[in-house]
């Protein structure tokens, strides 16, 4: 089941990137979930676990970063190239996460595309199945709607939190 959410953010790509790839920071936007780093490798190779529980009953969603490319700040005059870089040197940030859990299977991808020096486009996609797949796959159309609404709310909250934060020194 694939769901994708896009949001324009009024902060530079590097600032948004630092927030959305701070795995424990994400947990504050995900209902009933706490996120714990298990190995901090500085990007590629990072591992972390999202623990979702209600009244002590829940599941772990362990993930590993399998692709990592940090963004650069952008400027409005650049044209995009095929590889995501632009003539002005701006480059999108991309993180791809592999899910290793026994309940949530698949991958997630985060893309932070510079638009201007102070704004970017955040694209968050999930390509997941819920175990047991044989039982849940027939429900995919219904689950996809719920997953999209949930992901949309999580991304909206993250964007709200990033935009509400005091501007950081690297912003103009």
C-alpha positions as a printed Julia matrix, in Angstrom:
172×3 Matrix{Float64}:
  0.0     0.0     0.0
  1.53    3.3    -1.07
  0.65    6.69    0.4
  2.36   10.01   -0.32
  1.91   13.42    1.3
  3.43   16.72    0.09
  3.62   19.98    2.01
  5.33   23.28    1.28
  7.33   24.48    4.31
  8.34   28.06    5.11
 11.84   27.1     6.26
 15.01   26.29    4.36
 15.59   22.73    3.18
 18.56   22.16    5.54
 16.52   23.28    8.58
 13.54   21.09    7.67
 15.9    18.18    6.95
 17.54   18.43   10.38
 14.14   18.24   12.05
 12.44   15.49   10.03
 15.53   13.25   10.16
 15.85   13.64   13.92
 14.15   10.32   14.57
 13.17   10.9    18.24
 11.86   14.41   17.29
  9.36   12.74   14.93
  7.74   10.87   17.8
  6.1    14.03   19.14
  3.98   14.19   15.96
  2.98   10.51   15.78
  0.03    9.61   18.04
  0.64    6.83   20.59
  4.24    6.44   19.38
  7.68    7.08   20.82
 10.75    6.89   18.62
 14.1     5.68   19.94
 17.44    5.82   18.11
 19.24    2.49   18.36
 22.3     3.34   16.26
 23.3     6.86   15.24
 25.63    6.61   12.24
 25.08   10.17   11.07
 22.64    9.27    8.32
 23.24    6.15    6.25
 23.09    3.17    8.6
 21.1     4.94   11.34
 18.63    2.58   13.0
 15.67    3.45   15.17
 12.44    1.99   16.48
  8.97    3.5    16.59
  7.1     1.95   19.53
  3.33    2.3    19.2
  1.27    1.21   22.19
 -2.05    1.71   23.96
 -2.22    0.78   27.64
  1.05   -1.13   27.32
 -0.06   -3.25   24.35
  1.63   -2.41   21.08
  4.26   -3.19   18.5
  7.7    -2.05   17.4
  8.45   -0.63   13.95
 12.26   -0.98   13.57
 13.81    0.92   10.64
 17.19    1.42    9.01
 18.34    4.28    6.79
 19.44    2.7     3.5
 19.83    5.89    1.44
 20.95    9.31    2.64
 21.56   12.52    0.73
 21.47   15.81    2.6
 19.89   18.85    0.91
 21.38   22.22    0.19
 19.53   25.53    0.4
 17.89   26.68   -2.82
 17.32   29.87   -4.72
 14.33   30.63   -6.93
 16.28   31.19  -10.15
 17.68   27.66  -10.57
 16.3    25.07  -12.98
 15.93   21.47  -11.83
 18.15   18.79  -13.38
 17.22   15.1   -13.72
 19.21   14.1   -10.6
 17.4    16.61   -8.36
 20.29   19.09   -8.4
 19.69   22.54   -9.85
 21.81   24.98  -11.79
 22.16   27.12   -8.66
 23.67   24.16   -6.78
 20.52   23.37   -4.78
 20.0    19.66   -4.16
 17.12   17.75   -2.6
 17.62   15.78    0.58
 16.53   12.15    0.38
 16.31    9.51    3.09
 15.0     6.02    2.36
 14.1     3.8     5.29
 13.67    0.02    5.28
 11.19   -1.33    7.81
 12.35   -4.53    9.54
  9.35   -5.18   11.78
  7.04   -8.12   12.12
  3.89   -5.94   11.88
  4.72   -3.09    9.46
  6.71   -4.17    6.4
  8.11   -2.16    3.49
  9.79    1.21    3.24
  9.41    4.94    3.71
 11.04    7.83    1.9
 11.49   11.46    2.88
 12.38   14.09    0.27
 13.11   17.73    1.12
 13.27   19.73   -2.13
 14.61   23.3    -1.9
 12.31   25.85   -3.53
 13.86   29.12   -2.37
 16.51   29.92    0.24
 13.77   30.01    2.88
 11.27   27.4     1.67
 11.1    23.82    0.52
  8.74   21.03   -0.43
  8.51   18.11    2.0
  7.42   14.85    0.34
  6.83   11.86    2.62
  5.93    8.49    1.16
  5.26    5.11    2.7
  5.14    1.85    0.75
  4.04   -0.61    3.4
  2.08   -3.75    4.14
  0.62   -4.75    7.47
  1.16   -8.33    8.65
 -0.36  -10.79    8.19
 -0.32   -9.63    4.55
 -2.64  -12.41    3.35
 -5.36  -11.05    5.63
 -4.72   -7.3     5.32
 -4.0    -6.96    1.57
 -7.7    -7.34    0.62
 -8.38   -4.39    2.94
 -5.71   -2.25    1.24
 -8.14    0.31   -0.29
 -9.67    1.04    3.12
 -6.32    0.92    4.93
 -4.8     3.26    2.31
 -7.38    5.97    3.03
 -6.75    5.7     6.77
 -2.98    5.64    6.27
 -3.12    8.71    4.01
 -5.2    10.67    6.54
 -2.88    9.62    9.35
  0.3    10.46    7.44
 -1.2    13.78    6.35
 -1.89   14.69   10.0
  1.63   13.65   11.1
  3.32   15.66    8.32
  1.08   18.68    8.99
  2.06   18.6    12.67
  5.76   18.32   11.83
  5.49   21.27    9.44
  3.65   23.3    12.08
  6.38   22.55   14.63
  9.22   23.39   12.23
  7.62   26.65   11.11
  6.86   27.68   14.7
 10.47   27.17   15.8
 12.75   30.17   16.16
 14.68   30.63   12.89
 18.07   28.99   13.0
 21.33   30.75   12.1
 21.63   29.16    8.66
 18.4    30.76    7.52
 18.61   34.16    5.8
